[in-house]
């Protein structure tokens, strides 16, 4: 079963961005990330902010 069928859109976006960044460490600009994960820049930026929030929650 494809993971796309198991996750809602937000979860898919977060998972896609997280996976991409984890597998390709280093500096990435928003254009590159958007292109690689297949989302618009605005959507990618929104979910990058959400990943930062989630990261902060996990640390605390």
PQR file of N, CA, C, O and H, with PARSE charges and radii, in Angstrom:
ATOM      1  N   UNK A   1       0.845  -1.182   0.000 -0.4000 1.5000
ATOM      2  CA  UNK A   1       0.000   0.000   0.000 -0.0000 2.0000
ATOM      3  C   UNK A   1       0.888   1.242   0.000  0.5500 1.7000
ATOM      4  O   UNK A   1       1.868   1.304   0.742 -0.5500 1.4000
ATOM      5  N   UNK A   2       0.557   2.207  -0.809 -0.4000 1.5000
ATOM      6  CA  UNK A   2       1.311   3.443  -0.906 -0.0000 2.0000
ATOM      7  C   UNK A   2       1.091   4.304   0.328  0.5500 1.7000
ATOM      8  O   UNK A   2      -0.018   4.378   0.859 -0.5500 1.4000
ATOM      9  H   UNK A   2      -0.240   2.157  -1.412  0.4000 1.0000
ATOM     10  N   UNK A   3       2.159   4.953   0.779 -0.4000 1.5000
ATOM     11  CA  UNK A   3       2.033   5.833   1.947 -0.0000 2.0000
ATOM     12  C   UNK A   3       1.093   6.993   1.643  0.5500 1.7000
ATOM     13  O   UNK A   3       0.468   7.534   2.555 -0.5500 1.4000
ATOM     14  H   UNK A   3       3.059   4.892   0.348  0.4000 1.0000
ATOM     15  N   UNK A   4       0.983   7.389   0.361 -0.4000 1.5000
ATOM     16  CA  UNK A   4       0.075   8.477  -0.021 -0.0000 2.0000
ATOM     17  C   UNK A   4      -1.370   8.171   0.344  0.5500 1.7000
ATOM     18  O   UNK A   4      -2.142   9.087   0.632 -0.5500 1.4000
ATOM     19  H   UNK A   4       1.491   6.950  -0.381  0.4000 1.0000
ATOM     20  N   UNK A   5      -1.741   6.917   0.337 -0.4000 1.5000
ATOM     21  CA  UNK A   5      -3.114   6.538   0.675 -0.0000 2.0000
ATOM     22  C   UNK A   5      -3.361   6.590   2.181  0.5500 1.7000
ATOM     23  O   UNK A   5      -4.506   6.691   2.622 -0.5500 1.4000
ATOM     24  H   UNK A   5      -1.114   6.173   0.103  0.4000 1.0000
ATOM     25  N   UNK A   6      -2.294   6.522   2.961 -0.4000 1.5000
ATOM     26  CA  UNK A   6      -2.433   6.476   4.412 -0.0000 2.0000
ATOM     27  C   UNK A   6      -2.412   7.858   5.070  0.5500 1.7000
ATOM     28  O   UNK A   6      -2.936   8.030   6.170 -0.5500 1.4000
ATOM     29  H   UNK A   6      -1.365   6.440   2.602  0.4000 1.0000
ATOM     30  N   UNK A   7      -1.816   8.827   4.408 -0.4000 1.5000
ATOM     31  CA  UNK A   7      -1.619  10.136   5.018 -0.0000 2.0000
ATOM     32  C   UNK A   7      -2.493  11.202   4.364  0.5500 1.7000
ATOM     33  O   UNK A   7      -2.752  11.156   3.162 -0.5500 1.4000
ATOM     34  H   UNK A   7      -1.390   8.687   3.514  0.4000 1.0000
ATOM     35  N   UNK A   8      -2.946  12.168   5.177 -0.4000 1.5000
ATOM     36  CA  UNK A   8      -3.654  13.303   4.607 -0.0000 2.0000
ATOM     37  C   UNK A   8      -2.633  14.231   3.927  0.5500 1.7000
ATOM     38  O   UNK A   8      -1.427  14.008   4.032 -0.5500 1.4000
ATOM     39  H   UNK A   8      -2.735  12.206   6.154  0.4000 1.0000
ATOM     40  N   UNK A   9      -3.113  15.259   3.240 -0.4000 1.5000
ATOM     41  CA  UNK A   9      -2.220  16.117   2.465 -0.0000 2.0000
ATOM     42  C   UNK A   9      -1.144  16.765   3.326  0.5500 1.7000
ATOM     43  O   UNK A   9       0.027  16.778   2.946 -0.5500 1.4000
ATOM     44  H   UNK A   9      -4.093  15.441   3.155  0.4000 1.0000
ATOM     45  N   UNK A  10      -1.527  17.304   4.482 -0.4000 1.5000
ATOM     46  CA  UNK A  10      -0.536  17.961   5.338 -0.0000 2.0000
ATOM     47  C   UNK A  10       0.533  16.971   5.783  0.5500 1.7000
ATOM     48  O   UNK A  10       1.723  17.283   5.754 -0.5500 1.4000
ATOM     49  H   UNK A  10      -2.479  17.294   4.790  0.4000 1.0000
ATOM     50  N   UNK A  11       0.116  15.792   6.191 -0.4000 1.5000
ATOM     51  CA  UNK A  11       1.074  14.781   6.622 -0.0000 2.0000
ATOM     52  C   UNK A  11       1.985  14.371   5.470  0.5500 1.7000
ATOM     53  O   UNK A  11       3.184  14.176   5.670 -0.5500 1.4000
ATOM     54  H   UNK A  11      -0.851  15.538   6.215  0.4000 1.0000
ATOM     55  N   UNK A  12       1.428  14.238   4.268 -0.4000 1.5000
ATOM     56  CA  UNK A  12       2.241  13.900   3.095 -0.0000 2.0000
ATOM     57  C   UNK A  12       3.273  14.991   2.821  0.5500 1.7000
ATOM     58  O   UNK A  12       4.436  14.703   2.537 -0.5500 1.4000
ATOM     59  H   UNK A  12       0.454  14.396   4.106  0.4000 1.0000
ATOM     60  N   UNK A  13       2.835  16.240   2.910 -0.4000 1.5000
ATOM     61  CA  UNK A  13       3.738  17.354   2.659 -0.0000 2.0000
ATOM     62  C   UNK A  13       4.862  17.387   3.688  0.5500 1.7000
ATOM     63  O   UNK A  13       6.032  17.522   3.331 -0.5500 1.4000
ATOM     64  H   UNK A  13       1.891  16.474   3.141  0.4000 1.0000
ATOM     65  N   UNK A  14       4.509  17.264   4.960 -0.4000 1.5000
ATOM     66  CA  UNK A  14       5.518  17.270   6.016 -0.0000 2.0000
ATOM     67  C   UNK A  14       6.490  16.113   5.848  0.5500 1.7000
ATOM     68  O   UNK A  14       7.701  16.289   5.980 -0.5500 1.4000
ATOM     69  H   UNK A  14       3.558  17.154   5.251  0.4000 1.0000
ATOM     70  N   UNK A  15       5.963  14.936   5.557 -0.4000 1.5000
ATOM     71  CA  UNK A  15       6.797  13.752   5.384 -0.0000 2.0000
ATOM     72  C   UNK A  15       7.718  13.910   4.172  0.5500 1.7000
ATOM     73  O   UNK A  15       8.898  13.565   4.241 -0.5500 1.4000
ATOM     74  H   UNK A  15       4.979  14.793   5.450  0.4000 1.0000
ATOM     75  N   UNK A  16       7.193  14.421   3.079 -0.4000 1.5000
ATOM     76  CA  UNK A  16       7.995  14.609   1.863 -0.0000 2.0000
ATOM     77  C   UNK A  16       9.143  15.583   2.098  0.5500 1.7000
ATOM     78  O   UNK A  16      10.284  15.314   1.724 -0.5500 1.4000
ATOM     79  H   UNK A  16       6.235  14.702   3.022  0.4000 1.0000
ATOM     80  N   UNK A  17       8.833  16.705   2.715 -0.4000 1.5000
ATOM     81  CA  UNK A  17       9.864  17.716   2.970 -0.0000 2.0000
ATOM     82  C   UNK A  17      10.891  17.184   3.959  0.5500 1.7000
ATOM     83  O   UNK A  17      12.094  17.323   3.737 -0.5500 1.4000
ATOM     84  H   UNK A  17       7.906  16.923   3.019  0.4000 1.0000
ATOM     85  N   UNK A  18      10.430  16.579   5.047 -0.4000 1.5000
ATOM     86  CA  UNK A  18      11.342  16.032   6.044 -0.0000 2.0000
ATOM     87  C   UNK A  18      12.269  14.988   5.421  0.5500 1.7000
ATOM     88  O   UNK A  18      13.477  15.005   5.654 -0.5500 1.4000
ATOM     89  H   UNK A  18       9.453  16.467   5.227  0.4000 1.0000
ATOM     90  N   UNK A  19      11.700  14.089   4.635 -0.4000 1.5000
ATOM     91  CA  UNK A  19      12.483  13.032   4.005 -0.0000 2.0000
ATOM     92  C   UNK A  19      13.522  13.611   3.057  0.5500 1.7000
ATOM     93  O   UNK A  19      14.682  13.197   3.062 -0.5500 1.4000
ATOM     94  H   UNK A  19      10.718  14.076   4.445  0.4000 1.0000
ATOM     95  N   UNK A  20      13.100  14.560   2.251 -0.4000 1.5000
ATOM     96  CA  UNK A  20      14.045  15.182   1.315 -0.0000 2.0000
ATOM     97  C   UNK A  20      15.207  15.831   2.060  0.5500 1.7000
ATOM     98  O   UNK A  20      16.366  15.625   1.699 -0.5500 1.4000
ATOM     99  H   UNK A  20      12.158  14.896   2.247  0.4000 1.0000
ATOM    100  N   UNK A  21      14.907  16.610   3.091 -0.4000 1.5000
ATOM    101  CA  UNK A  21      15.955  17.298   3.839 -0.0000 2.0000
ATOM    102  C   UNK A  21      16.860  16.312   4.577  0.5500 1.7000
ATOM    103  O   UNK A  21      18.068  16.529   4.673 -0.5500 1.4000
ATOM    104  H   UNK A  21      13.965  16.777   3.384  0.4000 1.0000
ATOM    105  N   UNK A  22      16.289  15.250   5.087 -0.4000 1.5000
ATOM    106  CA  UNK A  22      17.077  14.246   5.799 -0.0000 2.0000
ATOM    107  C   UNK A  22      18.028  13.514   4.851  0.5500 1.7000
ATOM    108  O   UNK A  22      19.177  13.243   5.199 -0.5500 1.4000
ATOM    109  H   UNK A  22      15.308  15.074   5.009  0.4000 1.0000
ATOM    110  N   UNK A  23      17.541  13.200   3.659 -0.4000 1.5000
ATOM    111  CA  UNK A  23      18.340  12.432   2.704 -0.0000 2.0000
ATOM    112  C   UNK A  23      19.357  13.279   1.946  0.5500 1.7000
ATOM    113  O   UNK A  23      20.300  12.740   1.366 -0.5500 1.4000
ATOM    114  H   UNK A  23      16.608  13.421   3.376  0.4000 1.0000
ATOM    115  N   UNK A  24      19.180  14.592   1.944 -0.4000 1.5000
ATOM    116  CA  UNK A  24      20.106  15.482   1.250 -0.0000 2.0000
ATOM    117  C   UNK A  24      20.510  16.629   2.173  0.5500 1.7000
ATOM    118  O   UNK A  24      20.045  17.757   2.015 -0.5500 1.4000
ATOM    119  H   UNK A  24      18.415  15.030   2.415  0.4000 1.0000
ATOM    120  N   UNK A  25      21.383  16.328   3.141 -0.4000 1.5000
ATOM    121  CA  UNK A  25      21.788  17.363   4.099 -0.0000 2.0000
ATOM    122  C   UNK A  25      22.521  18.514   3.408  0.5500 1.7000
ATOM    123  O   UNK A  25      23.072  18.359   2.319 -0.5500 1.4000
ATOM    124  H   UNK A  25      21.761  15.411   3.270  0.4000 1.0000
ATOM    125  N   UNK A  26      22.512  19.641   4.054 -0.4000 1.5000
ATOM    126  CA  UNK A  26      23.170  20.824   3.533 -0.0000 2.0000
ATOM    127  C   UNK A  26      22.182  21.948   3.350  0.5500 1.7000
ATOM    128  O   UNK A  26      21.027  21.853   3.764 -0.5500 1.4000
ATOM    129  H   UNK A  26      22.064  19.767   4.939  0.4000 1.0000
ATOM    130  N   UNK A  27      22.649  23.018   2.724 -0.4000 1.5000
ATOM    131  CA  UNK A  27      21.806  24.193   2.491 -0.0000 2.0000
ATOM    132  C   UNK A  27      20.916  23.951   1.286  0.5500 1.7000
ATOM    133  O   UNK A  27      21.366  23.446   0.257 -0.5500 1.4000
ATOM    134  H   UNK A  27      23.587  23.095   2.388  0.4000 1.0000
ATOM    135  N   UNK A  28      19.645  24.317   1.423 -0.4000 1.5000
ATOM    136  CA  UNK A  28      18.692  24.238   0.324 -0.0000 2.0000
ATOM    137  C   UNK A  28      17.843  25.504   0.339  0.5500 1.7000
ATOM    138  O   UNK A  28      17.383  25.935   1.397 -0.5500 1.4000
ATOM    139  H   UNK A  28      19.279  24.727   2.259  0.4000 1.0000
ATOM    140  N   UNK A  29      17.639  26.093  -0.824 -0.4000 1.5000
ATOM    141  CA  UNK A  29      16.728  27.235  -0.857 -0.0000 2.0000
ATOM    142  C   UNK A  29      15.309  26.745  -1.135  0.5500 1.7000
ATOM    143  O   UNK A  29      15.096  25.598  -1.530 -0.5500 1.4000
ATOM    144  H   UNK A  29      18.012  25.743  -1.683  0.4000 1.0000
ATOM    145  N   UNK A  30      14.361  27.625  -0.923 -0.4000 1.5000
ATOM    146  CA  UNK A  30      12.947  27.259  -1.026 -0.0000 2.0000
ATOM    147  C   UNK A  30      12.601  26.789  -2.431  0.5500 1.7000
ATOM    148  O   UNK A  30      11.768  25.898  -2.598 -0.5500 1.4000
ATOM    149  H   UNK A  30      14.534  28.556  -0.602  0.4000 1.0000
ATOM    150  N   UNK A  31      13.230  27.380  -3.445 -0.4000 1.5000
ATOM    151  CA  UNK A  31      12.962  26.964  -4.824 -0.0000 2.0000
ATOM    152  C   UNK A  31      13.350  25.509  -5.052  0.5500 1.7000
ATOM    153  O   UNK A  31      12.599  24.743  -5.656 -0.5500 1.4000
ATOM    154  H   UNK A  31      13.906  28.104  -3.310  0.4000 1.0000
ATOM    155  N   UNK A  32      14.513  25.142  -4.572 -0.4000 1.5000
ATOM    156  CA  UNK A  32      14.999  23.768  -4.733 -0.0000 2.0000
ATOM    157  C   UNK A  32      14.112  22.776  -4.000  0.5500 1.7000
ATOM    158  O   UNK A  32      13.740  21.740  -4.551 -0.5500 1.4000
ATOM    159  H   UNK A  32      15.124  25.764  -4.082  0.4000 1.0000
ATOM    160  N   UNK A  33      13.777  23.093  -2.761 -0.4000 1.5000
ATOM    161  CA  UNK A  33      12.943  22.190  -1.974 -0.0000 2.0000
ATOM    162  C   UNK A  33      11.581  22.028  -2.649  0.5500 1.7000
ATOM    163  O   UNK A  33      11.082  20.911  -2.788 -0.5500 1.4000
ATOM    164  H   UNK A  33      14.080  23.935  -2.314  0.4000 1.0000
ATOM    165  N   UNK A  34      10.993  23.128  -3.060 -0.4000 1.5000
ATOM    166  CA  UNK A  34       9.688  23.085  -3.723 -0.0000 2.0000
ATOM    167  C   UNK A  34       9.723  22.206  -4.966  0.5500 1.7000
ATOM    168  O   UNK A  34       8.825  21.395  -5.196 -0.5500 1.4000
ATOM    169  H   UNK A  34      11.398  24.036  -2.947  0.4000 1.0000
ATOM    170  N   UNK A  35      10.760  22.376  -5.755 -0.4000 1.5000
ATOM    171  CA  UNK A  35      10.889  21.587  -6.979 -0.0000 2.0000
ATOM    172  C   UNK A  35      11.035  20.101  -6.673  0.5500 1.7000
ATOM    173  O   UNK A  35      10.435  19.262  -7.346 -0.5500 1.4000
ATOM    174  H   UNK A  35      11.489  23.034  -5.568  0.4000 1.0000
ATOM    175  N   UNK A  36      11.817  19.783  -5.679 -0.4000 1.5000
ATOM    176  CA  UNK A  36      12.084  18.387  -5.351 -0.0000 2.0000
ATOM    177  C   UNK A  36      10.872  17.669  -4.758  0.5500 1.7000
ATOM    178  O   UNK A  36      10.658  16.488  -5.033 -0.5500 1.4000
ATOM    179  H   UNK A  36      12.304  20.464  -5.132  0.4000 1.0000
ATOM    180  N   UNK A  37      10.085  18.363  -3.957 -0.4000 1.5000
ATOM    181  CA  UNK A  37       8.938  17.714  -3.314 -0.0000 2.0000
ATOM    182  C   UNK A  37       7.639  17.893  -4.092  0.5500 1.7000
ATOM    183  O   UNK A  37       6.638  17.239  -3.800 -0.5500 1.4000
ATOM    184  H   UNK A  37      10.258  19.322  -3.733  0.4000 1.0000
ATOM    185  N   UNK A  38       7.660  18.783  -5.086 -0.4000 1.5000
ATOM    186  CA  UNK A  38       6.496  18.932  -5.954 -0.0000 2.0000
ATOM    187  C   UNK A  38       5.381  19.806  -5.421  0.5500 1.7000
ATOM    188  O   UNK A  38       4.222  19.632  -5.799 -0.5500 1.4000
ATOM    189  H   UNK A  38       8.473  19.314  -5.323  0.4000 1.0000
ATOM    190  N   UNK A  39       5.712  20.745  -4.548 -0.4000 1.5000
ATOM    191  CA  UNK A  39       4.727  21.684  -4.024 -0.0000 2.0000
ATOM    192  C   UNK A  39       5.104  23.098  -4.442  0.5500 1.7000
ATOM    193  O   UNK A  39       6.265  23.370  -4.748 -0.5500 1.4000
ATOM    194  H   UNK A  39       6.653  20.887  -4.241  0.4000 1.0000
ATOM    195  N   UNK A  40       4.128  23.995  -4.455 -0.4000 1.5000
ATOM    196  CA  UNK A  40       4.412  25.403  -4.725 -0.0000 2.0000
ATOM    197  C   UNK A  40       5.266  25.971  -3.593  0.5500 1.7000
ATOM    198  O   UNK A  40       5.276  25.448  -2.479 -0.5500 1.4000
ATOM    199  H   UNK A  40       3.185  23.774  -4.205  0.4000 1.0000
ATOM    200  N   UNK A  41       5.982  27.054  -3.902 -0.4000 1.5000
ATOM    201  CA  UNK A  41       6.858  27.659  -2.889 -0.0000 2.0000
ATOM    202  C   UNK A  41       6.087  28.058  -1.643  0.5500 1.7000
ATOM    203  O   UNK A  41       6.555  27.836  -0.526 -0.5500 1.4000
ATOM    204  H   UNK A  41       5.974  27.479  -4.807  0.4000 1.0000
ATOM    205  N   UNK A  42       4.918  28.641  -1.820 -0.4000 1.5000
ATOM    206  CA  UNK A  42       4.118  29.092  -0.667 -0.0000 2.0000
ATOM    207  C   UNK A  42       3.725  27.909   0.215  0.5500 1.7000
ATOM    208  O   UNK A  42       3.788  27.995   1.442 -0.5500 1.4000
ATOM    209  H   UNK A  42       4.538  28.821  -2.727  0.4000 1.0000
ATOM    210  N   UNK A  43       3.325  26.819  -0.405 -0.4000 1.5000
ATOM    211  CA  UNK A  43       2.952  25.605   0.341 -0.0000 2.0000
ATOM    212  C   UNK A  43       4.168  25.035   1.048  0.5500 1.7000
ATOM    213  O   UNK A  43       4.091  24.650   2.215 -0.5500 1.4000
ATOM    214  H   UNK A  43       3.274  26.749  -1.401  0.4000 1.0000
ATOM    215  N   UNK A  44       5.286  24.981   0.345 -0.4000 1.5000
ATOM    216  CA  UNK A  44       6.516  24.457   0.943 -0.0000 2.0000
ATOM    217  C   UNK A  44       6.932  25.300   2.138  0.5500 1.7000
ATOM    218  O   UNK A  44       7.289  24.759   3.184 -0.5500 1.4000
ATOM    219  H   UNK A  44       5.348  25.294  -0.603  0.4000 1.0000
ATOM    220  N   UNK A  45       6.891  26.607   1.994 -0.4000 1.5000
ATOM    221  CA  UNK A  45       7.268  27.501   3.100 -0.0000 2.0000
ATOM    222  C   UNK A  45       6.359  27.285   4.304  0.5500 1.7000
ATOM    223  O   UNK A  45       6.825  27.248   5.442 -0.5500 1.4000
ATOM    224  H   UNK A  45       6.601  27.047   1.144  0.4000 1.0000
ATOM    225  N   UNK A  46       5.074  27.144   4.051 -0.4000 1.5000
ATOM    226  CA  UNK A  46       4.104  26.911   5.129 -0.0000 2.0000
ATOM    227  C   UNK A  46       4.446  25.633   5.896  0.5500 1.7000
ATOM    228  O   UNK A  46       4.426  25.614   7.127 -0.5500 1.4000
ATOM    229  H   UNK A  46       4.695  27.175   3.126  0.4000 1.0000
ATOM    230  N   UNK A  47       4.756  24.578   5.164 -0.4000 1.5000
ATOM    231  CA  UNK A  47       5.041  23.309   5.827 -0.0000 2.0000
ATOM    232  C   UNK A  47       6.436  23.263   6.430  0.5500 1.7000
ATOM    233  O   UNK A  47       6.666  22.513   7.379 -0.5500 1.4000
ATOM    234  H   UNK A  47       4.772  24.593   4.164  0.4000 1.0000
ATOM    235  N   UNK A  48       7.368  24.041   5.906 -0.4000 1.5000
ATOM    236  CA  UNK A  48       8.674  24.153   6.567 -0.0000 2.0000
ATOM    237  C   UNK A  48       8.511  24.821   7.937  0.5500 1.7000
ATOM    238  O   UNK A  48       9.125  24.406   8.920 -0.5500 1.4000
ATOM    239  H   UNK A  48       7.181  24.650   5.136  0.4000 1.0000
ATOM    240  N   UNK A  49       7.678  25.858   7.983 -0.4000 1.5000
ATOM    241  CA  UNK A  49       7.397  26.512   9.264 -0.0000 2.0000
ATOM    242  C   UNK A  49       6.755  25.530  10.245  0.5500 1.7000
ATOM    243  O   UNK A  49       7.076  25.526  11.434 -0.5500 1.4000
ATOM    244  H   UNK A  49       7.179  26.195   7.184  0.4000 1.0000
ATOM    245  N   UNK A  50       5.862  24.714   9.742 -0.4000 1.5000
ATOM    246  CA  UNK A  50       5.201  23.708  10.594 -0.0000 2.0000
ATOM    247  C   UNK A  50       6.210  22.697  11.105  0.5500 1.7000
ATOM    248  O   UNK A  50       6.131  22.288  12.263 -0.5500 1.4000
ATOM    249  H   UNK A  50       5.601  24.718   8.777  0.4000 1.0000
ATOM    250  N   UNK A  51       7.165  22.279  10.265 -0.4000 1.5000
ATOM    251  CA  UNK A  51       8.203  21.348  10.713 -0.0000 2.0000
ATOM    252  C   UNK A  51       9.050  21.958  11.820  0.5500 1.7000
ATOM    253  O   UNK A  51       9.436  21.265  12.762 -0.5500 1.4000
ATOM    254  H   UNK A  51       7.229  22.611   9.324  0.4000 1.0000
ATOM    255  N   UNK A  52       9.341  23.248  11.714 -0.4000 1.5000
ATOM    256  CA  UNK A  52      10.099  23.936  12.763 -0.0000 2.0000
ATOM    257  C   UNK A  52       9.304  23.923  14.067  0.5500 1.7000
ATOM    258  O   UNK A  52       9.864  23.656  15.131 -0.5500 1.4000
ATOM    259  H   UNK A  52       9.028  23.811  10.949  0.4000 1.0000
ATOM    260  N   UNK A  53       8.008  24.208  13.993 -0.4000 1.5000
ATOM    261  CA  UNK A  53       7.151  24.178  15.184 -0.0000 2.0000
ATOM    262  C   UNK A  53       7.145  22.790  15.819  0.5500 1.7000
ATOM    263  O   UNK A  53       7.273  22.650  17.036 -0.5500 1.4000
ATOM    264  H   UNK A  53       7.553  24.425  13.130  0.4000 1.0000
ATOM    265  N   UNK A  54       6.994  21.774  14.984 -0.4000 1.5000
ATOM    266  CA  UNK A  54       6.970  20.400  15.497 -0.0000 2.0000
ATOM    267  C   UNK A  54       8.313  20.030  16.117  0.5500 1.7000
ATOM    268  O   UNK A  54       8.365  19.355  17.146 -0.5500 1.4000
ATOM    269  H   UNK A  54       6.890  21.887  13.996  0.4000 1.0000
ATOM    270  N   UNK A  55       9.384  20.468  15.497 -0.4000 1.5000
ATOM    271  CA  UNK A  55      10.720  20.202  16.035 -0.0000 2.0000
ATOM    272  C   UNK A  55      10.886  20.832  17.411  0.5500 1.7000
ATOM    273  O   UNK A  55      11.422  20.211  18.329 -0.5500 1.4000
ATOM    274  H   UNK A  55       9.343  21.016  14.662  0.4000 1.0000
ATOM    275  N   UNK A  56      10.417  22.082  17.547 -0.4000 1.5000
ATOM    276  CA  UNK A  56      10.497  22.763  18.837 -0.0000 2.0000
ATOM    277  C   UNK A  56       9.686  22.023  19.901  0.5500 1.7000
ATOM    278  O   UNK A  56      10.114  21.912  21.050 -0.5500 1.4000
ATOM    279  H   UNK A  56       9.981  22.586  16.802  0.4000 1.0000
ATOM    280  N   UNK A  57       8.515  21.520  19.511 -0.4000 1.5000
ATOM    281  CA  UNK A  57       7.677  20.772  20.457 -0.0000 2.0000
ATOM    282  C   UNK A  57       8.371  19.487  20.907  0.5500 1.7000
ATOM    283  O   UNK A  57       8.304  19.125  22.082 -0.5500 1.4000
ATOM    284  H   UNK A  57       8.168  21.610  18.577  0.4000 1.0000
ATOM    285  N   UNK A  58       9.026  18.810  19.992 -0.4000 1.5000
ATOM    286  CA  UNK A  58       9.711  17.566  20.322 -0.0000 2.0000
ATOM    287  C   UNK A  58      10.874  17.828  21.263  0.5500 1.7000
ATOM    288  O   UNK A  58      11.112  17.057  22.193 -0.5500 1.4000
ATOM    289  H   UNK A  58       9.080  19.105  19.038  0.4000 1.0000
ATOM    290  N   UNK A  59      11.603  18.919  21.025 -0.4000 1.5000
ATOM    291  CA  UNK A  59      12.741  19.264  21.886 -0.0000 2.0000
ATOM    292  C   UNK A  59      12.307  19.569  23.303  0.5500 1.7000
ATOM    293  O   UNK A  59      13.033  19.274  24.252 -0.5500 1.4000
ATOM    294  H   UNK A  59      11.410  19.546  20.270  0.4000 1.0000
ATOM    295  N   UNK A  60      11.132  20.156  23.458 -0.4000 1.5000
ATOM    296  CA  UNK A  60      10.641  20.515  24.791 -0.0000 2.0000
ATOM    297  C   UNK A  60       9.916  19.335  25.345  0.5500 1.7000
ATOM    298  O   UNK A  60       9.408  19.393  26.465 -0.5500 1.4000
ATOM    299  H   UNK A  60      10.542  20.395  22.687  0.4000 1.0000
TER
END
